[in-house]
Amino acid sequence: MNTIEKVKTIISGIMEVPIEIVNLHSKKNNFEKWDSLNQLTLVMEIESAFGISLNLEEMGQINSVQDILLLVEKHTKA
């Protein structure tokens, strides 16, 4: 599973939506269940899935699928 598919799968599970509606252009406000608690759950799942650690500033910058992908890329490019 590539990075995009893995991120889409994580978001789909946490936000309880079909994976088909999660895409590169999906934003926080597209998901009814994307609240502060699920934001934290999302961060923890992303960190676990990719073996990375995000700082508080980065966590607060996540507003879209694209934001997540950029952070994953940044932290896995070592």
C-alpha positions, 0 to 999 in steps of 0.5 A, a space after each residue: 500500500 502506498 503512502 496516499 492509500 495508507 493515509 486515505 485508509 486511516 482517515 476513512 476509518 477514523 472519520 467513518 466515511 467510505 474511502 472513495 470520498 477521501 482524496 488529495 483535495 479533501 479538507 478538514 471541513 469535508 468531514 463531519 467527524 473531524 473534530 479536535 479529538 479525532 484530529 489527535 487520533 488521526 495524528 497518533 495513527 499517522 505517527 504509528 503507521 509511518 514511524 514518525 513523530 510530529 511536533 505540536 506546531 505540525 499537528 496544528 497545521 493539519 487541515 487537509 489530506 495534502 497537509 498530512 502527505 506533506 508532513 509524512 514526506 518531510 519526516 520520512 525523507 531522512 
